[in-house]
């Protein structure tokens, strides 16, 4: 091994950009984003997306109904009082 430290190349300064070059560069990539399931041309994707939303809404509605049932003792999801042993 050499006792001398290796010389490192200094980083070169970034080239200065002109105002004209900066104004012609696009700010965003030109690639179009993939369409959502709602805008998809495939009818199966739209159908499955709608089914998933309906299932999610039903699940949330059932949770709210269960919470209200337990809060106000309506007896929707079971008897209002526990059975006597």
DSSP file (Angstrom, degrees, kcal/mol; ACC not computed):
  #  RESIDUE AA STRUCTURE BP1 BP2  ACC     N-H-->O    O-->H-N    N-H-->O    O-->H-N    TCO  KAPPA ALPHA  PHI   PSI    X-CA   Y-CA   Z-CA
    1    1 A X              0   0    0      0, 0.0     2,-0.3     0, 0.0     0, 0.0   0.000 360.0 360.0 360.0 146.1    0.0    0.0    0.0
    2    2 A X        -     0   0    0      2,-0.1     4,-0.1     1,-0.1     0, 0.0  -0.620 360.0-147.0 -87.5 143.7    1.1    3.5   -0.8
    3    3 A X  S    S+     0   0    0     -2,-0.3     2,-0.3     2,-0.1    -1,-0.1   0.653  75.7  92.6 -82.2 -16.6    1.6    6.0    2.0
    4    4 A X  S    S-     0   0    0      1,-0.1     2,-0.2     3,-0.0    -2,-0.1  -0.587  82.1-120.2 -79.3 136.8    0.6    8.8   -0.3
    5    5 A X        -     0   0    0     -2,-0.3     2,-0.2     1,-0.1    -2,-0.1  -0.503  34.0-104.8 -72.5 147.1   -3.1    9.8   -0.2
    6    6 A X        -     0   0    0     -2,-0.2     2,-0.4    -4,-0.1    -1,-0.1  -0.486  31.9-120.2 -73.3 139.1   -4.9    9.4   -3.5
    7    7 A X        -     0   0    0     -2,-0.2     2,-0.4    -3,-0.0    -1,-0.1  -0.640  26.7-150.5 -80.7 134.9   -5.6   12.7   -5.3
    8    8 A X        -     0   0    0     -2,-0.4     2,-0.3     0, 0.0    -1,-0.0  -0.853  16.4-116.7-108.2 142.9   -9.3   13.2   -5.9
    9    9 A X        -     0   0    0     -2,-0.4     2,-0.2     1,-0.1     3,-0.1  -0.599  30.9-121.0 -77.4 131.7  -10.7   15.2   -8.8
   10   10 A X        -     0   0    0     -2,-0.3     2,-0.1     1,-0.1    -1,-0.1  -0.486  34.1-102.7 -71.6 140.9  -12.5   18.3   -7.7
   11   11 A X        -     0   0    0     -2,-0.2     2,-0.2     1,-0.1    -1,-0.1  -0.403  36.9-120.0 -65.7 138.6  -16.2   18.4   -8.9
   12   12 A X        -     0   0    0      1,-0.1    -1,-0.1    -2,-0.1     3,-0.1  -0.530  32.2-102.3 -78.4 145.7  -16.7   20.6  -11.9
   13   13 A X        -     0   0    0     -2,-0.2     2,-0.1     1,-0.1    -1,-0.1  -0.342  41.4-100.7 -67.8 149.7  -19.1   23.5  -11.4
   14   14 A X        -     0   0    0      1,-0.1    -1,-0.1    -3,-0.1     2,-0.1  -0.438  43.3-103.7 -69.3 141.0  -22.5   23.1  -12.9
   15   15 A X        -     0   0    0     -2,-0.1     2,-0.3     1,-0.1    -1,-0.1  -0.372  36.4-110.1 -67.6 144.7  -23.0   24.9  -16.2
   16   16 A X        -     0   0    0     -3,-0.1     2,-0.4    -2,-0.1    -1,-0.1  -0.571  30.3-141.6 -76.1 133.7  -25.0   28.1  -16.1
   17   17 A X        -     0   0    0     -2,-0.3     2,-0.1    -3,-0.0    -1,-0.0  -0.762  11.7-130.0 -96.4 140.9  -28.4   27.9  -17.7
   18   18 A X     >  -     0   0    0     -2,-0.4     4,-1.7     1,-0.1     5,-0.1  -0.461  21.5-115.0 -82.8 162.5  -29.7   30.7  -19.7
   19   19 A X  H  > S+     0   0    0      1,-0.2     4,-1.5     2,-0.2     5,-0.1   0.828 115.5  55.0 -66.7 -32.2  -33.2   32.1  -19.1
   20   20 A X  H  > S+     0   0    0      1,-0.2     4,-1.0     2,-0.2    -1,-0.2   0.884 107.3  48.8 -69.5 -38.4  -34.3   31.0  -22.6
   21   21 A X  H  > S+     0   0    0      1,-0.2     4,-0.8     2,-0.2     3,-0.2   0.870 110.4  51.6 -69.7 -35.2  -33.2   27.4  -22.1
   22   22 A X  H  < S+     0   0    0     -4,-1.7     3,-0.3     1,-0.2    -1,-0.2   0.838 107.0  53.0 -70.6 -32.0  -35.1   27.2  -18.7
   23   23 A X  H  < S+     0   0    0     -4,-1.5    -1,-0.2     1,-0.2    -2,-0.2   0.753 107.4  51.2 -77.5 -21.5  -38.3   28.5  -20.2
   24   24 A X  H  < S+     0   0    0     -4,-1.0     2,-0.3    -3,-0.2    -1,-0.2   0.653  88.2  95.7 -88.3 -14.8  -38.4   25.8  -23.0
   25   25 A X  S  < S-     0   0    0     -4,-0.8     2,-0.1    -3,-0.3     3,-0.0  -0.568  82.1-116.3 -76.9 135.4  -37.8   22.9  -20.6
   26   26 A X        -     0   0    0     -2,-0.3    -1,-0.1     1,-0.1    -2,-0.1  -0.468  12.5-146.7 -71.8 143.2  -41.1   21.1  -19.6
   27   27 A X  S    S+     0   0    0     -2,-0.1     2,-0.3     2,-0.1    -1,-0.1   0.814  82.3  35.7 -78.3 -31.5  -41.9   21.3  -15.9
   28   28 A X  S    S-     0   0    0      1,-0.1    -2,-0.0    -3,-0.0    -1,-0.0  -0.846  98.2 -91.2-120.6 156.0  -43.5   17.9  -15.8
   29   29 A X        -     0   0    0     -2,-0.3    -2,-0.1     1,-0.1    -1,-0.1  -0.345  30.6-132.6 -62.5 149.0  -42.8   14.7  -17.6
   30   30 A X  S    S+     0   0    0      2,-0.1     2,-0.2    -4,-0.1    -1,-0.1   0.557  72.7 111.3 -82.7  -6.3  -44.7   14.4  -20.8
   31   31 A X  S    S-     0   0    0      1,-0.1     2,-0.2     0, 0.0    -2,-0.1  -0.492  71.1-124.0 -70.0 133.2  -45.8   10.8  -20.1
   32   32 A X        -     0   0    0     -2,-0.2     2,-0.1     1,-0.1    -1,-0.1  -0.545  24.7-115.0 -78.9 142.2  -49.6   10.6  -19.4
   33   33 A X        -     0   0    0     -2,-0.2     2,-0.1     1,-0.1    -1,-0.1  -0.399  37.3 -95.4 -73.1 152.7  -50.7    9.1  -16.1
   34   34 A X        -     0   0    0      1,-0.1    -1,-0.1    -2,-0.1     6,-0.1  -0.442  46.8-108.0 -66.9 140.3  -52.6    5.8  -16.2
   35   35 A X        -     0   0    0     -2,-0.1    -1,-0.1     1,-0.1     5,-0.1  -0.340  33.3-110.5 -70.0 152.1  -56.4    6.4  -16.1
   36   36 A X        -     0   0    0      1,-0.1     3,-0.5    -3,-0.1     4,-0.5  -0.221  33.7-100.3 -73.0 172.0  -58.2    5.6  -12.9
   37   37 A X  S >  S+     0   0    0      1,-0.2     3,-0.5     2,-0.2    12,-0.1   0.803 123.5  58.5 -65.4 -26.8  -60.6    2.6  -12.8
   38   38 A X  T 3  S+     0   0    0      1,-0.2    -1,-0.2    11,-0.1     8,-0.1   0.839 112.2  38.2 -72.0 -32.3  -63.5    5.0  -13.2
   39   39 A X  T 3  S+     0   0    0     -3,-0.5    -1,-0.2     7,-0.0    -2,-0.2   0.318  90.1 127.0 -97.9   6.6  -62.1    6.4  -16.5
   40   40 A X    <   -     0   0    0     -3,-0.5     6,-0.1    -4,-0.5    -3,-0.1  -0.300  58.6-143.2 -67.8 147.3  -60.9    3.1  -17.8
   41   41 A X  S    S+     0   0    0      4,-0.0     2,-0.6    -6,-0.0    -1,-0.1   0.658  81.6  91.2 -81.7 -15.5  -62.0    1.9  -21.2
   42   42 A X     >  -     0   0    0      1,-0.2     4,-1.5     2,-0.0     3,-0.3  -0.711  67.0-156.6 -81.2 116.2  -62.2   -1.7  -19.9
   43   43 A X  H  > S+     0   0    0     -2,-0.6     4,-2.4     1,-0.2    -1,-0.2   0.790  90.5  60.8 -66.2 -25.2  -65.7   -2.3  -18.6
   44   44 A X  H  > S+     0   0    0      2,-0.2     4,-2.8     1,-0.2     5,-0.2   0.915 103.1  49.7 -67.1 -41.0  -64.6   -5.0  -16.3
   45   45 A X  H  > S+     0   0    0     -3,-0.3     4,-2.3     1,-0.2    -1,-0.2   0.911 112.1  48.3 -63.4 -41.5  -62.3   -2.7  -14.3
   46   46 A X  H  X S+     0   0    0     -4,-1.5     4,-2.3     2,-0.2    -1,-0.2   0.919 112.8  48.5 -63.9 -42.5  -65.1   -0.2  -14.0
   47   47 A X  H  X S+     0   0    0     -4,-2.4     4,-2.5     2,-0.2    -2,-0.2   0.938 113.2  45.9 -64.3 -46.6  -67.5   -2.9  -12.8
   48   48 A X  H  X S+     0   0    0     -4,-2.8     4,-2.3     1,-0.2    -1,-0.2   0.861 112.3  52.1 -66.5 -34.9  -65.0   -4.3  -10.2
   49   49 A X  H  X S+     0   0    0     -4,-2.3     4,-2.0    -5,-0.2    -1,-0.2   0.917 111.1  46.6 -65.4 -42.4  -64.2   -0.8   -9.0
   50   50 A X  H  X S+     0   0    0     -4,-2.3     4,-2.3     2,-0.2    -2,-0.2   0.894 111.8  51.1 -66.2 -40.0  -67.9    0.0   -8.5
   51   51 A X  H  X S+     0   0    0     -4,-2.5     4,-2.5     1,-0.2    -2,-0.2   0.912 109.0  51.4 -63.0 -41.6  -68.4   -3.4   -6.7
   52   52 A X  H  X S+     0   0    0     -4,-2.3     4,-2.2     1,-0.2    -2,-0.2   0.896 110.2  49.1 -63.2 -39.9  -65.5   -2.7   -4.4
   53   53 A X  H  X S+     0   0    0     -4,-2.0     4,-2.5     2,-0.2    -1,-0.2   0.900 110.7  49.8 -66.6 -39.8  -66.9    0.8   -3.5
   54   54 A X  H  X S+     0   0    0     -4,-2.3     4,-2.4     2,-0.2    -2,-0.2   0.916 111.3  48.9 -64.7 -42.1  -70.4   -0.7   -2.8
   55   55 A X  H  X S+     0   0    0     -4,-2.5     4,-2.3     2,-0.2    -2,-0.2   0.909 111.5  49.9 -63.2 -41.4  -68.8   -3.4   -0.5
   56   56 A X  H  X S+     0   0    0     -4,-2.2     4,-2.4     2,-0.2    -2,-0.2   0.925 111.0  48.7 -63.5 -44.3  -66.8   -0.7    1.3
   57   57 A X  H  X S+     0   0    0     -4,-2.5     4,-2.5     1,-0.2    -2,-0.2   0.900 111.6  49.6 -62.7 -41.0  -69.9    1.4    1.8
   58   58 A X  H  X S+     0   0    0     -4,-2.4     4,-2.4     2,-0.2    -1,-0.2   0.895 110.5  50.6 -64.8 -39.5  -71.9   -1.5    3.1
   59   59 A X  H  X S+     0   0    0     -4,-2.3     4,-2.1     2,-0.2    -2,-0.2   0.936 112.3  45.8 -63.3 -46.8  -69.1   -2.4    5.5
   60   60 A X  H  X S+     0   0    0     -4,-2.4     4,-2.3     1,-0.2    -2,-0.2   0.903 112.5  51.3 -64.2 -40.4  -68.9    1.1    6.9
   61   61 A X  H  X S+     0   0    0     -4,-2.5     4,-2.5     1,-0.2    -1,-0.2   0.900 109.4  50.4 -63.4 -40.2  -72.7    1.3    7.2
   62   62 A X  H  X S+     0   0    0     -4,-2.4     4,-2.4     2,-0.2    -1,-0.2   0.889 109.7  50.7 -65.6 -38.3  -72.8   -2.0    9.1
   63   63 A X  H  X S+     0   0    0     -4,-2.1     4,-2.4     2,-0.2    -2,-0.2   0.918 111.7  47.3 -65.4 -42.0  -70.1   -0.7   11.5
   64   64 A X  H  X S+     0   0    0     -4,-2.3     4,-2.6     2,-0.2    -2,-0.2   0.914 112.4  49.5 -64.3 -42.0  -72.1    2.5   12.1
   65   65 A X  H  X S+     0   0    0     -4,-2.5     4,-2.5     1,-0.2    -2,-0.2   0.899 110.9  49.8 -65.0 -39.4  -75.3    0.5   12.7
   66   66 A X  H  X S+     0   0    0     -4,-2.4     4,-2.3     2,-0.2    -1,-0.2   0.913 111.2  49.2 -64.2 -42.2  -73.5   -1.8   15.1
   67   67 A X  H  X S+     0   0    0     -4,-2.4     4,-2.0     1,-0.2    -2,-0.2   0.917 113.1  46.3 -64.1 -42.6  -72.1    1.1   17.0
   68   68 A X  H  X S+     0   0    0     -4,-2.6     4,-2.6     2,-0.2    -2,-0.2   0.891 111.1  53.2 -66.2 -38.1  -75.5    2.8   17.2
   69   69 A X  H  X>S+     0   0    0     -4,-2.5     4,-1.2     1,-0.2     5,-0.8   0.905 112.1  44.4 -62.7 -41.9  -77.1   -0.5   18.3
   70   70 A X  H  <5S+     0   0    0     -4,-2.3    -1,-0.2     2,-0.2    -2,-0.2   0.846 114.8  49.4 -72.8 -31.7  -74.6   -0.9   21.1
   71   71 A X  H  <5S+     0   0    0     -4,-2.0    -2,-0.2    -5,-0.2    -1,-0.2   0.910 124.8  26.1 -72.9 -41.5  -74.9    2.7   22.1
   72   72 A X  H  <5S-     0   0    0     -4,-2.6    -2,-0.2    -5,-0.1    -1,-0.2   0.368  99.0-125.6-107.6   3.8  -78.8    2.8   22.3
   73   73 A X  T  <5 +     0   0    0     -4,-1.2    -3,-0.2    -5,-0.2    -4,-0.1   0.923  49.5 157.9  53.3  52.7  -79.6   -0.9   22.9
   74   74 A X      < -     0   0    0     -5,-0.8     6,-0.1    -6,-0.2    -1,-0.1   0.748  47.7-130.8 -77.5 -25.1  -81.9   -1.2   19.9
   75   75 A X        +     0   0    0     -6,-0.4     3,-0.5     4,-0.2     5,-0.1   0.725  64.3 132.2  81.9  22.3  -81.5   -5.0   19.8
   76   76 A X  S    S+     0   0    0      1,-0.2     3,-0.1   -11,-0.1   -10,-0.1   0.925  78.6  33.8 -71.2 -44.7  -80.7   -5.2   16.0
   77   77 A X  S    S-     0   0    0      1,-0.1     2,-0.3   -11,-0.1    -1,-0.2   0.094 135.4 -26.8-100.9  22.2  -77.7   -7.4   16.3
   78   78 A X  S    S-     0   0    0     -3,-0.5    -1,-0.1     4,-0.0     4,-0.1  -0.886  93.5 -38.2 154.9 177.6  -78.9   -9.5   19.3
   79   79 A X        -     0   0    0     -2,-0.3    -4,-0.2     1,-0.1    -3,-0.1  -0.267  47.3-127.2 -66.2 152.9  -81.1   -9.4   22.3
   80   80 A X  S    S+     0   0    0     -6,-0.1     2,-0.4    -5,-0.1    -1,-0.1   0.853  96.7  33.9 -69.9 -33.6  -81.3   -6.2   24.3
   81   81 A X  S    S-     0   0    0     -6,-0.1    -1,-0.1     3,-0.0     3,-0.1  -0.933  94.9-107.1-119.8 145.2  -80.5   -8.0   27.6
   82   82 A X        -     0   0    0     -2,-0.4    -2,-0.1     1,-0.1    -4,-0.0  -0.374  46.8 -94.5 -66.7 151.0  -78.2  -11.0   27.9
   83   83 A X        -     0   0    0      1,-0.1     2,-0.4     2,-0.1    -1,-0.1  -0.319  37.3-114.1 -65.9 148.4  -80.0  -14.3   28.6
   84   84 A X              0   0    0      1,-0.1    -1,-0.1    -3,-0.1    -3,-0.0  -0.704 360.0 360.0 -83.6 129.5  -80.3  -15.4   32.2
   85   85 A X              0   0    0     -2,-0.4    -1,-0.1     0, 0.0    -2,-0.1   0.503 360.0 360.0 -72.3 360.0  -78.2  -18.5   32.9
